[in-house]
Amino acid sequence: MADSSPEDIQDAYQRRAIAEIAALNDEILACERCNSDAELPVMSSGSPQAEIMMIKWSPSLSERQEGVAFFGRAGTAILKSVQRLGIDPLQLYGTLCVKCSNLEEAEVLELCMPWLDREVHIVQPKLIIPMGERVVEALARLGHPLSEPLKPEPGVVQRWTPTIDALYVPDIDASLDEQGAKRAFWAAFRAIGEWHEAQPPY
């Protein structure tokens, strides 16, 4: 049998990642503690093989209504920003620590943290962007293999694991309405451009 080409291998990885994310989403949707008559759990958005994984703590109202992470103002603002920085939006994957607002804190730790850890394993990003200190604390709880503690230092690229960098930024949902908070968020987020330019070519 002929050796598989790099394109074939990449295609196989992509199909597997799509299938694994779909299975995870099915599991979340089937969770009785997450479902209610008013709203459904909020699913991730973006490519399951993205270079950059953005993580918020909990969903906004628009995300809860649509059931999609980074739907609404936050997602629109980020898309405009990464396009200005020369980053393909298809390289973004967005998710939440808290998939559903119906959960108590203990249930978040029991249910949502294992789901988040599986997302990291499936996507295997090169950069994660924790948005807010609660996300930094959540990542520490994961105990991801070979991970190092992250510091909530805005705009500083840190090493989280040997293969994944991290860029801490403030919570975007708390940053869009007040001018000073908005400037602080984008000052930190812009570092993603320098990180991207420093990546080796494929």
Backbone as CSV, one residue per row, in Angstrom:
resi,resn,N_x,N_y,N_z,CA_x,CA_y,CA_z,C_x,C_y,C_z
1,MET,0.841,-1.200,0.000,0.000,0.000,0.000,0.873,1.245,0.000
2,ALA,0.574,2.208,-0.843,1.364,3.426,-0.947,1.245,4.234,0.340
3,ASP,2.355,4.948,0.643,2.348,5.821,1.823,1.320,6.934,1.646
4,SER,0.689,7.310,2.745,-0.278,8.405,2.686,0.457,9.728,2.530
5,SER,-0.137,10.633,1.769,0.444,11.959,1.596,0.155,12.810,2.822
6,PRO,0.921,13.905,3.024,0.617,14.806,4.139,-0.818,15.323,4.110
7,GLU,-1.341,15.534,2.883,-2.721,16.017,2.763,-3.718,14.968,3.259
8,ASP,-3.439,13.696,2.922,-4.309,12.613,3.383,-4.292,12.505,4.901
9,ILE,-3.107,12.617,5.478,-2.978,12.520,6.931,-3.709,13.681,7.602
10,GLN,-3.517,14.893,7.074,-4.190,16.062,7.631,-5.707,15.921,7.534
11,ASP,-6.161,15.410,6.406,-7.599,15.213,6.213,-8.150,14.195,7.217
12,ALA,-7.383,13.157,7.483,-7.815,12.146,8.455,-7.895,12.744,9.856
13,TYR,-6.902,13.551,10.224,-6.916,14.214,11.525,-8.129,15.137,11.646
14,GLN,-8.408,15.855,10.569,-9.532,16.777,10.598,-10.856,16.040,10.760
15,ARG,-11.031,14.964,10.028,-12.271,14.176,10.143,-12.434,13.631,11.560
16,ARG,-11.329,13.171,12.131,-11.403,12.638,13.487,-11.759,13.739,14.493
17,ALA,-11.146,14.918,14.352,-11.434,16.017,15.268,-12.893,16.460,15.159
18,ILE,-13.401,16.538,13.939,-14.803,16.917,13.741,-15.723,15.902,14.406
19,ALA,-15.417,14.615,14.225,-16.244,13.565,14.815,-16.188,13.608,16.336
20,GLU,-15.009,13.873,16.894,-14.861,13.898,18.351,-15.573,15.097,18.962
21,ILE,-15.503,16.257,18.308,-16.229,17.429,18.802,-17.734,17.197,18.697
22,ALA,-18.176,16.577,17.595,-19.605,16.286,17.438,-20.092,15.345,18.536
23,ALA,-19.292,14.335,18.876,-19.662,13.402,19.938,-19.712,14.113,21.289
24,LEU,-18.756,14.999,21.521,-18.760,15.768,22.765,-19.998,16.659,22.849
25,ASN,-20.328,17.329,21.760,-21.516,18.187,21.746,-22.789,17.381,22.002
26,ASP,-22.862,16.188,21.419,-24.024,15.323,21.659,-24.133,14.972,23.143
27,GLU,-22.995,14.715,23.765,-22.988,14.380,25.193,-23.462,15.567,26.036
28,ILE,-22.994,16.756,25.695,-23.403,17.946,26.437,-24.896,18.199,26.257
29,LEU,-25.370,18.084,25.028,-26.797,18.301,24.756,-27.691,17.289,25.464
30,ALA,-27.158,16.096,25.698,-27.945,15.061,26.351,-27.929,15.160,27.875
31,CYS,-27.109,16.064,28.408,-26.984,16.183,29.860,-28.270,16.771,30.452
32,GLU,-28.923,16.011,31.313,-30.198,16.453,31.875,-30.035,17.671,32.771
33,ARG,-28.878,17.811,33.419,-28.675,18.953,34.310,-28.451,20.251,33.540
34,CYS,-28.070,20.144,32.283,-27.828,21.348,31.482,-29.086,21.834,30.776
35,ASN,-29.995,20.938,30.495,-31.150,21.308,29.689,-32.271,21.906,30.526
36,SER,-32.971,22.856,29.934,-34.164,23.426,30.547,-35.097,23.863,29.422
37,ASP,-36.313,24.230,29.789,-37.258,24.695,28.771,-36.828,26.033,28.184
38,ALA,-36.070,26.811,28.963,-35.748,28.178,28.548,-34.560,28.236,27.591
39,GLU,-33.548,27.405,27.816,-32.342,27.518,26.998,-31.587,26.197,26.974
40,LEU,-30.716,26.070,25.989,-29.891,24.881,25.817,-28.447,25.214,26.176
41,PRO,-27.606,24.204,26.361,-26.187,24.477,26.584,-25.583,25.228,25.396
42,VAL,-24.507,25.947,25.666,-23.851,26.732,24.622,-22.701,25.918,24.044
43,MET,-22.774,25.655,22.753,-21.760,24.869,22.063,-20.585,25.745,21.625
44,SER,-19.479,25.090,21.349,-18.300,25.799,20.864,-18.531,26.303,19.446
45,SER,-17.633,27.159,18.990,-17.692,27.655,17.615,-16.286,27.613,17.017
46,GLY,-16.227,27.492,15.700,-14.941,27.515,15.023,-14.439,26.139,14.644
47,SER,-13.225,26.100,14.117,-12.630,24.880,13.603,-12.090,24.007,14.733
48,PRO,-12.397,22.702,14.713,-11.850,21.810,15.728,-10.369,21.499,15.537
49,GLN,-9.760,22.116,14.537,-8.304,22.010,14.372,-7.665,23.397,14.320
50,ALA,-8.249,24.339,15.028,-7.765,25.719,15.005,-6.424,25.850,15.730
51,GLU,-5.644,26.834,15.316,-4.387,27.151,16.005,-4.651,27.841,17.339
52,ILE,-5.736,28.616,17.394,-5.969,29.508,18.523,-7.291,29.152,19.189
53,MET,-7.243,28.886,20.483,-8.432,28.493,21.236,-8.741,29.588,22.263
54,MET,-9.882,30.242,22.102,-10.306,31.299,23.014,-11.283,30.708,24.031
55,ILE,-11.078,31.038,25.295,-11.906,30.457,26.355,-12.464,31.557,27.250
56,LYS,-13.776,31.649,27.314,-14.455,32.535,28.262,-14.971,31.705,29.426
57,TRP,-15.331,32.387,30.527,-15.847,31.664,31.675,-17.288,31.203,31.450
58,SER,-18.180,32.137,31.094,-19.605,31.800,30.999,-20.249,32.537,29.832
59,PRO,-21.412,32.087,29.387,-22.036,32.686,28.198,-22.741,34.005,28.495
60,SER,-22.733,34.854,27.502,-23.532,36.084,27.544,-24.978,35.753,27.187
61,LEU,-25.850,36.740,27.282,-27.256,36.530,26.945,-27.409,36.079,25.494
62,SER,-26.724,36.744,24.573,-26.862,36.380,23.155,-26.343,34.967,22.893
63,GLU,-25.303,34.557,23.585,-24.785,33.195,23.423,-25.782,32.172,23.960
64,ARG,-26.419,32.488,25.078,-27.413,31.568,25.631,-28.625,31.457,24.714
65,GLN,-28.993,32.557,24.096,-30.158,32.539,23.208,-29.886,31.746,21.940
66,GLU,-28.670,31.841,21.417,-28.334,31.160,20.162,-27.699,29.796,20.378
67,GLY,-27.179,29.554,21.585,-26.531,28.280,21.866,-25.165,28.127,21.228
68,VAL,-24.508,29.261,20.929,-23.213,29.227,20.247,-22.238,30.166,20.960
69,ALA,-21.067,29.660,21.295,-20.045,30.471,21.948,-19.548,31.576,21.025
70,PHE,-19.317,32.730,21.581,-18.819,33.914,20.883,-19.789,34.413,19.813
71,PHE,-21.068,34.119,19.985,-22.089,34.725,19.136,-22.402,36.107,19.706
72,GLY,-22.557,37.096,18.820,-22.929,38.425,19.296,-21.767,39.401,19.301
73,ARG,-21.835,40.387,20.185,-20.878,41.506,20.175,-19.435,41.047,20.333
74,ALA,-19.203,40.137,21.273,-17.825,39.711,21.530,-17.223,39.049,20.297
75,GLY,-17.961,38.135,19.698,-17.451,37.447,18.523,-17.226,38.378,17.351
76,THR,-18.153,39.308,17.136,-18.011,40.269,16.039,-16.770,41.133,16.223
77,ALA,-16.554,41.595,17.454,-15.388,42.442,17.736,-14.089,41.674,17.531
78,ILE,-14.054,40.433,17.952,-12.837,39.641,17.801,-12.562,39.340,16.330
79,LEU,-13.587,39.007,15.562,-13.382,38.743,14.138,-12.786,39.949,13.426
80,LYS,-13.306,41.132,13.712,-12.768,42.342,13.095,-11.308,42.549,13.492
81,SER,-11.001,42.276,14.746,-9.644,42.493,15.235,-8.649,41.528,14.599
82,VAL,-8.979,40.229,14.549,-8.013,39.279,14.000,-7.818,39.499,12.502
83,GLN,-8.854,39.945,11.826,-8.690,40.245,10.408,-7.735,41.415,10.204
84,ARG,-7.813,42.428,11.094,-6.860,43.543,11.020,-5.439,43.076,11.313
85,LEU,-5.315,42.052,12.160,-3.992,41.538,12.520,-3.464,40.531,11.500
86,GLY,-4.233,40.258,10.450,-3.789,39.343,9.408,-3.930,37.876,9.762
87,ILE,-4.848,37.578,10.683,-5.067,36.196,11.101,-6.364,35.691,10.495
88,ASP,-6.306,34.514,9.910,-7.482,33.897,9.301,-8.478,33.521,10.399
89,PRO,-9.702,34.032,10.359,-10.693,33.657,11.382,-10.957,32.155,11.464
90,LEU,-10.638,31.418,10.378,-10.811,29.971,10.416,-9.821,29.294,11.366
91,GLN,-8.825,30.062,11.834,-7.865,29.524,12.795,-8.305,29.729,14.236
92,LEU,-9.549,30.167,14.442,-10.062,30.419,15.787,-11.061,29.340,16.203
93,TYR,-10.989,28.985,17.460,-11.965,28.083,18.086,-12.362,28.740,19.405
94,GLY,-13.643,28.911,19.619,-14.106,29.567,20.841,-14.968,28.654,21.685
95,THR,-14.731,28.660,22.978,-15.526,27.824,23.868,-15.669,28.502,25.226
96,LEU,-16.423,27.840,26.105,-16.719,28.375,27.426,-16.373,27.345,28.487
97,CYS,-15.990,27.842,29.666,-15.851,26.923,30.802,-17.221,26.437,31.250
98,VAL,-18.159,27.360,31.393,-19.510,27.040,31.850,-20.400,26.914,30.628
99,LYS,-20.877,25.717,30.372,-21.681,25.481,29.178,-23.142,25.902,29.352
100,CYS,-23.609,25.990,30.605,-25.023,26.249,30.848,-25.192,27.035,32.138
101,SER,-26.038,28.046,32.121,-26.232,28.909,33.289,-27.072,28.242,34.377
102,ASN,-27.627,27.055,34.084,-28.431,26.353,35.080,-27.591,25.636,36.134
103,LEU,-26.294,25.538,35.931,-25.449,24.726,36.791,-24.976,25.479,38.026
104,GLU,-24.891,24.760,39.130,-24.270,25.280,40.332,-22.752,25.153,40.198
105,GLU,-22.021,25.850,41.090,-20.556,25.843,41.019,-19.992,24.419,41.070
106,ALA,-20.507,23.593,41.977,-19.992,22.224,42.096,-20.243,21.428,40.820
107,GLU,-21.376,21.682,40.162,-21.689,20.972,38.924,-20.778,21.434,37.789
108,VAL,-20.412,22.707,37.801,-19.468,23.210,36.803,-18.149,22.448,36.905
109,LEU,-17.664,22.280,38.144,-16.404,21.567,38.340,-16.529,20.104,37.950
110,GLU,-17.668,19.497,38.258,-17.863,18.075,37.985,-18.073,17.794,36.504
111,LEU,-18.874,18.632,35.834,-19.254,18.371,34.451,-18.402,19.135,33.443
112,CYS,-18.318,20.429,33.633,-17.757,21.284,32.586,-16.242,21.199,32.476
113,MET,-15.533,21.024,33.583,-14.079,20.969,33.487,-13.606,19.760,32.683
114,PRO,-14.176,18.560,32.880,-13.776,17.444,32.001,-14.112,17.699,30.530
115,TRP,-15.240,18.362,30.270,-15.573,18.691,28.882,-14.537,19.642,28.287
116,LEU,-14.140,20.660,29.069,-13.134,21.607,28.578,-11.810,20.900,28.313
117,ASP,-11.431,20.002,29.200,-10.170,19.281,29.017,-10.210,18.453,27.737
118,ARG,-11.352,17.826,27.471,-11.479,17.061,26.228,-11.366,17.964,25.008
119,GLU,-11.932,19.153,25.083,-11.819,20.088,23.954,-10.363,20.425,23.670
120,VAL,-9.596,20.680,24.720,-8.177,21.005,24.527,-7.459,19.826,23.874
121,HIS,-7.742,18.613,24.327,-7.104,17.426,23.752,-7.497,17.227,22.292
122,ILE,-8.755,17.515,21.956,-9.211,17.327,20.574,-8.632,18.388,19.643
123,VAL,-8.752,19.647,20.030,-8.323,20.748,19.158,-6.805,20.815,19.064
124,GLN,-6.122,20.568,20.182,-4.660,20.684,20.228,-4.186,22.020,19.656
125,PRO,-4.645,23.117,20.241,-4.250,24.434,19.719,-2.782,24.730,19.993
126,LYS,-2.259,25.701,19.278,-0.907,26.179,19.556,-0.924,27.327,20.557
127,LEU,-2.093,27.987,20.653,-2.236,29.118,21.578,-3.617,29.068,22.200
128,ILE,-3.683,29.189,23.524,-4.964,29.368,24.178,-5.034,30.796,24.712
129,ILE,-6.236,31.349,24.691,-6.448,32.711,25.185,-7.484,32.651,26.299
130,PRO,-7.040,32.529,27.560,-7.985,32.585,28.677,-8.444,34.026,28.895
131,MET,-9.752,34.216,28.929,-10.325,35.558,29.064,-10.866,35.736,30.479
132,GLY,-10.056,36.332,31.334,-10.454,36.566,32.714,-9.777,35.602,33.680
133,GLU,-9.654,36.025,34.930,-8.917,35.244,35.920,-9.606,33.919,36.255
134,ARG,-10.935,33.861,36.167,-11.617,32.602,36.474,-11.239,31.514,35.470
135,VAL,-10.958,31.908,34.246,-10.534,30.921,33.245,-9.129,30.414,33.569
136,VAL,-8.257,31.309,34.013,-6.914,30.884,34.425,-7.014,29.862,35.556
137,GLU,-7.894,30.130,36.520,-8.096,29.192,37.628,-8.657,27.862,37.122
138,ALA,-9.568,27.929,36.149,-10.143,26.700,35.588,-9.076,25.870,34.886
139,LEU,-8.202,26.503,34.131,-7.147,25.772,33.436,-6.207,25.097,34.429
140,ALA,-5.957,25.749,35.554,-5.108,25.139,36.576,-5.761,23.882,37.144
141,ARG,-7.087,23.893,37.237,-7.813,22.735,37.775,-7.768,21.531,36.832
142,LEU,-7.566,21.785,35.548,-7.590,20.682,34.595,-6.472,19.671,34.851
143,GLY,-5.351,20.159,35.336,-4.215,19.264,35.484,-3.755,18.704,34.155
144,HIS,-3.790,19.535,33.115,-3.421,19.088,31.769,-1.965,18.604,31.779
145,PRO,-1.653,17.523,31.059,-0.301,16.963,31.102,0.782,17.996,30.793
146,LEU,1.772,18.046,31.663,2.957,18.908,31.520,2.627,20.403,31.530
147,SER,1.435,20.756,32.042,1.054,22.173,32.061,1.741,22.908,33.208
148,GLU,1.958,24.199,33.003,2.559,25.065,34.005,1.523,26.093,34.454
149,PRO,1.626,26.573,35.695,0.673,27.590,36.166,0.766,28.857,35.318
150,LEU,-0.399,29.411,34.992,-0.447,30.652,34.232,-0.662,31.823,35.173
151,LYS,-0.120,32.962,34.785,-0.306,34.182,35.560,-1.266,35.103,34.799
152,PRO,-2.160,35.781,35.496,-3.070,36.717,34.821,-2.377,38.031,34.451
153,GLU,-1.392,37.916,33.562,-0.622,39.081,33.107,-1.072,39.427,31.691
154,PRO,-1.862,40.475,31.521,-2.424,40.789,30.205,-1.358,41.028,29.141
155,GLY,-1.567,40.403,27.987,-0.723,40.671,26.834,0.620,39.979,26.841
156,VAL,0.875,39.102,27.803,2.157,38.398,27.903,1.970,36.952,27.458
157,VAL,2.695,36.549,26.426,2.623,35.168,25.972,3.418,34.291,26.934
158,GLN,2.765,33.281,27.485,3.382,32.370,28.434,3.356,30.955,27.864
159,ARG,4.199,30.108,28.426,4.166,28.700,28.034,3.234,27.967,28.988
160,TRP,2.215,27.298,28.432,1.314,26.518,29.273,1.744,25.051,29.282
161,THR,1.995,24.510,28.106,2.565,23.168,27.985,3.709,23.255,26.977
162,PRO,4.471,22.176,26.810,5.555,22.240,25.811,5.086,22.557,24.396
163,THR,3.800,22.322,24.087,3.307,22.558,22.723,2.236,23.647,22.639
164,ILE,1.817,24.194,23.782,0.743,25.188,23.786,1.166,26.428,24.548
165,ASP,1.142,27.571,23.879,1.357,28.860,24.532,0.027,29.386,25.057
166,ALA,0.111,30.408,25.893,-1.096,31.029,26.433,-0.929,32.546,26.442
167,LEU,-2.022,33.240,26.141,-2.053,34.700,26.176,-3.250,35.120,27.008
168,TYR,-2.982,35.626,28.199,-4.079,36.066,29.067,-4.584,37.434,28.629
169,VAL,-5.916,37.566,28.571,-6.549,38.863,28.309,-7.716,39.013,29.290
170,PRO,-8.167,40.241,29.550,-9.328,40.417,30.421,-10.590,39.808,29.805
171,ASP,-11.598,39.651,30.622,-12.901,39.134,30.178,-13.490,40.092,29.141
172,ILE,-13.707,39.604,27.938,-14.178,40.492,26.878,-15.590,41.014,27.145
173,ASP,-16.450,40.196,27.746,-17.819,40.638,27.998,-17.878,41.797,28.983
174,ALA,-16.860,41.900,29.848,-16.804,43.001,30.809,-16.009,44.184,30.259
175,SER,-15.566,44.081,29.004,-14.660,45.098,28.454,-15.243,45.933,27.326
176,LEU,-16.464,45.616,26.886,-16.961,46.248,25.669,-17.736,47.544,25.895
177,ASP,-18.137,47.818,27.111,-19.001,48.975,27.350,-18.274,50.191,27.924
178,GLU,-17.154,49.975,28.577,-16.431,51.084,29.198,-15.140,51.303,28.432
179,GLN,-14.851,52.553,28.101,-13.756,52.856,27.191,-12.395,52.401,27.716
180,GLY,-12.129,52.624,28.993,-10.843,52.225,29.553,-10.667,50.717,29.540
181,ALA,-11.742,49.999,29.895,-11.683,48.531,29.883,-11.509,48.007,28.460
182,LYS,-12.164,48.681,27.517,-12.039,48.269,26.114,-10.604,48.436,25.632
183,ARG,-9.984,49.566,25.976,-8.587,49.789,25.563,-7.664,48.746,26.189
184,ALA,-7.898,48.425,27.451,-7.047,47.451,28.139,-7.169,46.070,27.497
185,PHE,-8.396,45.700,27.104,-8.580,44.396,26.456,-7.817,44.333,25.146
186,TRP,-7.996,45.329,24.288,-7.368,45.262,22.968,-5.864,45.423,23.048
187,ALA,-5.368,46.152,24.041,-3.921,46.257,24.220,-3.321,44.888,24.512
188,ALA,-4.042,44.074,25.285,-3.570,42.721,25.583,-3.781,41.788,24.393
189,PHE,-4.944,41.864,23.760,-5.305,40.941,22.681,-4.410,41.126,21.459
190,ARG,-3.925,42.338,21.230,-3.091,42.606,20.041,-1.826,41.764,20.011
191,ALA,-1.390,41.286,21.180,-0.177,40.464,21.222,-0.338,39.178,20.414
192,ILE,-1.564,38.817,20.120,-1.802,37.631,19.293,-1.187,37.814,17.902
193,GLY,-1.136,39.055,17.422,-0.558,39.325,16.110,0.926,39.030,16.069
194,GLU,1.657,39.484,17.083,3.106,39.221,17.145,3.365,37.727,17.309
195,TRP,2.547,37.077,18.147,2.710,35.632,18.313,2.524,34.915,16.980
196,HIS,1.494,35.299,16.252,1.184,34.648,14.973,2.301,34.854,13.966
197,GLU,2.843,36.052,13.907,3.922,36.328,12.952,5.182,35.534,13.276
198,ALA,5.377,35.192,14.552,6.571,34.477,14.953,6.482,32.967,14.719
199,GLN,5.302,32.474,14.322,5.143,31.039,14.105,5.864,30.618,12.835
200,PRO,6.510,29.442,12.851,7.208,28.980,11.650,6.227,28.707,10.530
201,PRO,6.662,28.910,9.294,5.771,28.630,8.156,5.523,27.143,8.016
202,TYR,4.371,26.813,7.417,4.029,25.404,7.197,4.684,24.896,5.923
